[in-house]
Amino acid sequence: MPHNEEQRKQEILKLLQESLDSGSAENLDWLKEGLRELHPSEIADLLESLPPKDREHLWALIDPELEGEVLAHAQDGVRASLLEHMQPHEVAAATENLETDDATDIIQDLAEDVVDDVLGAMDEHNRSRLEKALSYPEDTAGGLMNTQLLSVYDDVDLDVVIRYLRMKGEVPEKSDSLVVVDRNNRYKGMLPLTKILTESPEKKVSEVMNTEIEAVSPDMPANEVAKLFEQRDLYSVAVVDEEGVPLGRITVDDIVDVIRDLGDHSLMSMAGLDEDDDMFAPVVVSAKRRAVWLGINLATAFLAAWVIGLFSTTIEKLVALAVLMPIVASMGGIAGSQTLTIVIRGLAIGQLGPANSRALLIKEIAVGLLNGILWALVVGTIAGLWFRDESLGLVIAVAMIVNLLIAALFGGTIPLILKKMDIDPALAGGVILTTVTDVVGFMVFLGLATLFLV
């Protein structure tokens, strides 16, 4: 968000907080009127920025006609908290005019027993389209698709298509192309709207349609669909069943959400957090979620402490070791996390696999060795001059080289192993790597000190 937009948001939040705190009818009327001038995504952003109590007050001021759009733009955790206070008929009304994919996202945040009540409160048309979309997992092409689409036959003239569109009076939102099918309703390609406007009306659809855009199956993972959009520079793609019959379409706005969610997931997972968590979730709820991760880290910390305890006699005889220990472990941790991040990113975007993982691993080990030698010389020299002990400088230099090599090796292999085990590397990789670099760093440094210095 640009700096001026960030300032604007903070100013709105400040005025919003003052209006809610005062509670006066005049201020609340002003606030209600002001909300109508904001885009639903901006209102959703405001809701996410408020504590639960203020969030409920603000939600009560939102125009019911905007509730569906606001819910569609809200973060999952915030959306779920708002839905808890809505009746089934209210949810049905809010999602009535939304695109299928947006309405599906909202309904998927409801409890299973509530979903049936919401669907029961809808008219037959809306219930049918949503039941179809809900049959696919959320993180697949079927879960992303919008079932509203227009299709035309490949053997008709463009003039027929133009008259058909005029008769319809409108096209689905965010349409850049029409789906082309044969007389058996099998997918053949996409007809860009620009072709309809610029080509001769006497031309057949088959002459101007784009056959290079392949349709996707409804069970294709969302991240693979996002990769397809990125690589092919697509604005929309059709979703077809096993027989090639169109089921819906995915547009680029849905892919932007997927890419954002993937980025949030990678960032939050490294801290053991869920990207869907509400920033203002109740204290007890947040504490429970983080306690598990803290417990895992505590166990690894005790393992590192146990290794240090094995060399307690050595440390007592040479206090300088206690001063220098964190340097070895820290450098190994940072070097390992660099390799870990590169590998996790490569796996996430499909650029890394069995065919090239060995080449990358060799390269990262070479980088680890080069950096190990460089910083070993720096740290060894400083330690030797600081404590006036050349042997101590040599020991920490060797330990530094070994730990950076180990960090590169494990930073590259841990994500690959976790991937094979169907464990998210972003979630578990950092903890395992930190444990390895701490244990190996302490073991090598204190072990060499025991052998050569004491």
Secondary structure as GFF3:
##gff-version 3
##sequence-region A 1 454
A	DSSP	alpha_helix	3	22	.	.	.	ID=ss1
A	DSSP	alpha_helix	25	36	.	.	.	ID=ss2
A	DSSP	alpha_helix	40	48	.	.	.	ID=ss3
A	DSSP	alpha_helix	52	61	.	.	.	ID=ss4
A	DSSP	three_ten_helix	64	66	.	.	.	ID=ss5
A	DSSP	alpha_helix	67	73	.	.	.	ID=ss6
A	DSSP	alpha_helix	76	83	.	.	.	ID=ss7
A	DSSP	alpha_helix	88	95	.	.	.	ID=ss8
A	DSSP	alpha_helix	100	107	.	.	.	ID=ss9
A	DSSP	alpha_helix	112	120	.	.	.	ID=ss10
A	DSSP	alpha_helix	124	134	.	.	.	ID=ss11
A	DSSP	alpha_helix	141	144	.	.	.	ID=ss12
A	DSSP	beta_strand	151	153	.	.	.	ID=ss13
A	DSSP	alpha_helix	158	168	.	.	.	ID=ss14
A	DSSP	beta_strand	177	181	.	.	.	ID=ss15
A	DSSP	beta_strand	187	192	.	.	.	ID=ss16
A	DSSP	alpha_helix	193	198	.	.	.	ID=ss17
A	DSSP	alpha_helix	205	208	.	.	.	ID=ss18
A	DSSP	alpha_helix	222	232	.	.	.	ID=ss19
A	DSSP	beta_strand	236	240	.	.	.	ID=ss20
A	DSSP	beta_strand	246	251	.	.	.	ID=ss21
A	DSSP	alpha_helix	252	269	.	.	.	ID=ss22
A	DSSP	alpha_helix	283	310	.	.	.	ID=ss23
A	DSSP	alpha_helix	312	317	.	.	.	ID=ss24
A	DSSP	alpha_helix	320	348	.	.	.	ID=ss25
A	DSSP	alpha_helix	357	387	.	.	.	ID=ss26
A	DSSP	alpha_helix	390	420	.	.	.	ID=ss27
A	DSSP	alpha_helix	425	452	.	.	.	ID=ss28
###
